[in-house]
Amino acid sequence: MADLRGNWRIILLVVMLAASGVALFVPSASLSSGEVTGATNLQYGLELDGGTRIRSPVVGMSATQLDVQQEDSAVVTNVSERLGVPRIDVAVRDCEASGVDCRTDQGHVVEVFNESVDRSAFVDALREENIQRVDGTQVSAQHVRDDPSPETYERMASSIQSKLDATGLTGGTATVASSASGQRYVVVEAPNRQPEALVELLDERGLVTLTVRYPANGTMEERVIADADDIRTVDPPRNPENARSWQVPVKLTQRGGERFQQTLNGVGFTEEGNYRSCPQNASATSTRNDQGYCLLTIVNGDVKGAFSMDPQLARTIRSGQFDDDPRFFFTAGNQSDAQNIQTNLEAGALPAPLDLDQRQTFALEGALADQFKGNALITAIVAVLAVSFTVYIRYRNVTVAAPMVVTALSEVVLLLGFASVVGLPLDLSHIAGFIAVIGTGVDDLIIIADEVMAEEVNSQRVFQSRFRKAFWVIGAAAATTIIAMSPLAVLSLGDLRGFAIITILGVLLGVLVTRPAYGDILRSFVTGDK
């Protein structure tokens, strides 16, 4: 029992190493849902697995510190009409919901996400709505920022992440980053995907609507009867009996079912003769029908399918029983469009478009990434051998050098276990961090060994005194390293961020776990636990 109490740091290190081994090698031990390939649960980033990274700002402008007296929905409707843009291109939020500092940006934030709107038109629309600033002054061009609010960026990253997940793109991530000047970006990483394919995915905002187009007052009119907000569940696309059109089955929400039923009954779509009057060639075209009653599947403004309705379903809607089990389907002309509709319905529309003209793209072929992976492994092995040889030359004592090298390597194992558990995609910057951790770890262990073994140790009391003195030195060095690396870990500085995060984690593990454990190991060798 005394041995357990005296060597609890060594026991803790062994337990943590065992847990890291489980996280690394036991299937399904990782908390991440990312795809795992290879002998371990480790995941790799673009530089070690290939793929594409795109960093792009978001299209839009925002005006803060506004005194909005109307309902938010009324402001959205009126401002969008004055600017001639869709309602989805305008957003109104109070400061708490916009991610800004309410101490300096009180009131509301009004945003517009349309590149055709200039700053002066935006200001004029706000003034025409009698919207002033919270201090009572008029809104002017200098109060408009050429960038959406932080909340919009967070919503963009969340929506793109959902879109990546819906496409089955395992390992794809979407995050928000900012530069030193304060410019925000959405950073999207997609392993094993070419730049053109990723740009195509991001360029589509994903606005999917089901619209009824019908004759009224001598013209053709359209009304939206269902969109992503009305969808509860989405099923995979199907091609019934090898028909020329594909279907995406959905179940509507209660509100969506009621809206669907009331609108179709209200425009006369479900009346005899109307629900089967869509022209036969409408589904094969991308234009809207100019006669008859048609249901249109519209994606980003383009018609992807036009169709009539089954008589039995029409009767169910006309009788008012449809909202009891509101199931329907979107149609598309081909499988690709159907899969795209499914993805957009599941992920929802992006709050705003990305300014892909200002994007920064990084792409790496998978074959080159495999070379980087092999070279990184060779570099790590060479670093370990170099450190081991240097330590042995320094002490000429295996009982001192061997535990030192093993302890330093244990930090890398712990870091790899952590990366496996959280699903951290490893890149070259992380590998550089691992090598730096080995170097700084051995430096600290040498400080401990030199201080403890400077003179003969004849008791545990003397050992503890010298160890504490050495520990203060390495503790101060660790604090300096963490302070120096913190800005790199917080700011969006590309690969430097991954290097800084691994280095900080390695330093913390060293100070809290491995350095104390090495002290206990060294004590048993030097004092014989006297």
Secondary structure, DSSP 8 states (H G I E B T S, - for coil): -HHHHHTHHHHHHHHHHHHHHHHHHSTT--S--S---SSSS-EE-HHHH-EEEEEE-B--EEEEEEE--S-HHHHHHHHHHHHT--GGGEEEEEGGGTTS-TTTS-SEEEEE--TT--HHHHHHHHHHTT-EETTS----GGGEESS--HHHHHHHHHHHHHHHHHTT-TT-EEEEEE-TTS-EEEEEEEET--HHHHHHHHH----EEEEEEEEETTEEEEEEEEEGGGEEEE---B-GGG-SSEEEEEEE-HHHHHHHHHHHHHTTTTSTTTTT-S-TTGGG-SS--SSS-EEEEEETTEEEEEE---HHHHHHHHTT-GGGS-EEEEEESSHHHHHHHHHHHHH---SS-B-GGG-EEEEE-HHHHHHHHHHHHHHHHHHHHHHHHHHHHHH--HHHHHHHHHHHHHHHHHHHHHHHHHT-EE-HHHHHHHHHHHHHHHHHHHHHHHHHTSS---SHHHHHHHHHHHHHHHHHHHHHHHHHHHHHHHS--THHHHHHHHHHHHHHHIIIIIHHHHHHHHHHHHHTT-
